[in-house]
Amino acid sequence: MAESRGDAETFAATIAGEEDTHWLRTGDLGFLDEAGNIYITGRIKDVIIIYGNNHYPQDIEATMQSAHPALRQNCGVAFSFVDQRGLEKLVLVQEVERTQRHQLSTEEIERRIREAISNEHEIAVHETVLIRPGSIPKTTSGKIQRRLTQQLWHERALDVLSPIES
């Protein structure tokens, strides 16, 4: 069976000057410490590139979740999409705390999120979506599913807080 270009890039990657050694390209981002230990820090597919600058979704999510006490920790997603003009835009999806959902001002929360992201990461937020507690897609092991969240946003199928709740 012939090996496809994609398979060769994934399973037989080489480094310039080391053509006899093949590497597995996993799509993970990481680093080696001084002792030679590898630390995985994210996925290359999740990197958000806006105006040529790389932004890691975990960093943006942490900033977003610290912007207001009504936002649930580890229950938000940052991703980007390309608009009709070919520009990459930032979208944030975030759960609110169950105890806060009936007494919050969505406008105030969105303003504080935009301000925090602008100050910390120097990027503009295209859209902020506040959703009900427990509705962010997660794996069975509790990891956020960014791709599925992005798909649900695109399909307008997220469990968004209604204006009555804000």
C-alpha positions as CSV (number, residue, x, y, z in Angstrom):
1,M,0.0,0.0,0.0
2,A,1.4,3.4,-1.0
3,E,2.0,5.9,1.8
4,S,0.1,9.1,1.3
5,R,1.7,12.6,1.7
6,G,-0.3,13.1,4.9
7,D,0.8,9.8,6.4
8,A,4.5,10.6,5.6
9,E,4.2,14.1,7.2
10,T,2.6,12.6,10.3
11,F,4.4,9.3,10.8
12,A,7.7,9.9,9.0
13,A,8.5,13.5,9.7
14,T,12.2,14.5,9.5
15,I,14.3,17.3,10.8
16,A,16.7,19.1,8.5
17,G,20.1,17.5,8.8
18,E,18.6,14.3,10.3
19,E,17.0,12.7,7.3
20,D,17.8,9.2,8.5
21,T,15.7,9.7,11.7
22,H,11.9,9.7,11.5
23,W,9.6,11.4,14.0
24,L,5.9,11.2,14.8
25,R,4.2,14.5,14.3
26,T,1.4,14.4,16.9
27,G,0.2,18.0,16.6
28,D,1.0,18.6,20.3
29,L,2.9,21.7,21.4
30,G,5.4,21.4,24.2
31,F,8.9,21.9,25.4
32,L,11.9,20.0,26.8
33,D,13.3,21.1,30.1
34,E,17.0,21.1,31.0
35,A,16.7,17.5,32.2
36,G,15.3,16.3,28.9
37,N,11.7,15.9,30.2
38,I,9.0,16.8,27.7
39,Y,6.0,18.8,28.7
40,I,2.9,19.0,26.5
41,T,1.3,22.5,26.7
42,G,-1.4,22.3,24.0
43,R,-2.4,21.4,20.5
44,I,-1.1,23.2,17.4
45,K,-4.7,23.1,15.9
46,D,-6.0,25.1,18.8
47,V,-3.5,28.1,18.4
48,I,-5.4,31.3,17.5
49,I,-3.6,33.5,15.0
50,I,-4.8,37.0,14.8
51,Y,-2.9,39.6,12.7
52,G,0.1,37.3,12.6
53,N,0.3,36.8,16.3
54,N,-0.1,33.4,18.0
55,H,-2.4,33.3,21.0
56,Y,-3.0,30.1,23.1
57,P,-6.6,29.5,23.9
58,Q,-5.8,28.4,27.5
59,D,-4.3,31.8,28.2
60,I,-7.2,33.7,26.8
61,E,-9.7,31.4,28.7
62,A,-7.9,32.0,32.0
63,T,-8.0,35.8,31.4
64,M,-11.7,35.6,30.5
65,Q,-12.6,33.5,33.6
66,S,-10.8,35.9,35.9
67,A,-12.7,39.0,34.5
68,H,-15.8,38.5,36.6
69,P,-16.8,36.3,39.7
70,A,-19.9,35.1,37.9
71,L,-17.8,33.1,35.4
72,R,-17.2,29.4,36.1
73,Q,-13.5,28.3,36.2
74,N,-12.5,25.8,33.6
75,C,-15.8,26.1,31.7
76,G,-15.0,28.4,28.9
77,V,-13.6,28.2,25.3
78,A,-11.7,30.6,23.1
79,F,-11.5,29.9,19.4
80,S,-11.4,31.8,16.1
81,F,-13.1,31.7,12.8
82,V,-12.3,33.4,9.5
83,D,-14.8,35.9,8.4
84,Q,-15.9,36.6,4.8
85,R,-13.0,39.1,4.3
86,G,-10.5,36.4,5.3
87,L,-9.8,38.0,8.8
88,E,-9.5,35.7,11.8
89,K,-11.9,36.7,14.6
90,L,-11.9,35.8,18.3
91,V,-15.0,34.1,19.8
92,L,-15.5,33.4,23.5
93,V,-18.0,30.9,25.0
94,Q,-18.3,30.9,28.8
95,E,-20.5,29.3,31.4
96,V,-21.8,31.3,34.3
97,E,-22.0,30.2,37.9
98,R,-25.3,28.5,38.8
99,T,-25.7,30.7,41.8
100,Q,-25.2,33.9,39.7
101,R,-27.3,33.3,36.6
102,H,-30.4,35.1,37.8
103,Q,-28.8,38.2,39.1
104,L,-26.1,39.0,36.6
105,S,-25.8,41.7,34.0
106,T,-24.6,40.1,30.8
107,E,-23.7,43.5,29.4
108,E,-21.4,44.2,32.4
109,I,-19.8,40.8,32.2
110,E,-19.2,41.0,28.4
111,R,-17.7,44.5,28.9
112,R,-15.3,43.3,31.6
113,I,-14.3,40.3,29.5
114,R,-13.6,42.4,26.4
115,E,-11.6,44.9,28.6
116,A,-9.5,42.1,30.2
117,I,-8.8,40.4,26.9
118,S,-7.8,43.7,25.2
119,N,-5.5,44.7,28.1
120,E,-3.9,41.3,28.6
121,H,-3.7,40.0,25.0
122,E,-4.1,43.1,22.9
123,I,-6.8,41.5,20.7
124,A,-10.5,42.4,20.2
125,V,-13.3,40.0,21.0
126,H,-15.7,39.5,18.1
127,E,-18.3,37.8,20.1
128,T,-18.9,36.6,23.7
129,V,-21.5,33.9,24.3
130,L,-22.6,33.3,27.9
131,I,-24.1,29.9,28.4
132,R,-26.0,28.0,31.1
133,P,-24.0,26.1,33.8
134,G,-23.1,22.6,32.8
135,S,-23.6,23.1,29.0
136,I,-20.0,23.4,27.8
137,P,-19.1,20.2,25.9
138,K,-16.6,18.1,27.8
139,T,-15.1,14.6,27.4
140,T,-15.8,11.9,29.8
141,S,-12.6,12.7,31.6
142,G,-13.6,16.4,32.0
143,K,-11.6,18.0,29.2
144,I,-13.2,20.9,27.3
145,Q,-14.1,20.1,23.7
146,R,-13.1,23.2,21.8
147,R,-13.8,21.9,18.3
148,L,-17.3,20.7,19.3
149,T,-18.0,24.0,21.1
150,Q,-16.9,25.8,17.9
151,Q,-19.2,23.6,15.8
152,L,-22.2,24.3,18.2
153,W,-21.5,28.0,18.0
154,H,-21.4,27.9,14.2
155,E,-24.7,26.0,14.2
156,R,-26.2,28.4,16.8
157,A,-26.9,25.4,19.0
158,L,-25.3,26.5,22.3
159,D,-27.5,26.7,25.4
160,V,-27.3,30.5,25.6
161,L,-28.6,32.5,28.6
162,S,-31.9,34.2,27.7
163,P,-32.3,38.0,28.2
164,I,-34.9,37.2,31.0
165,E,-32.1,35.5,33.0
166,S,-29.7,38.5,32.7
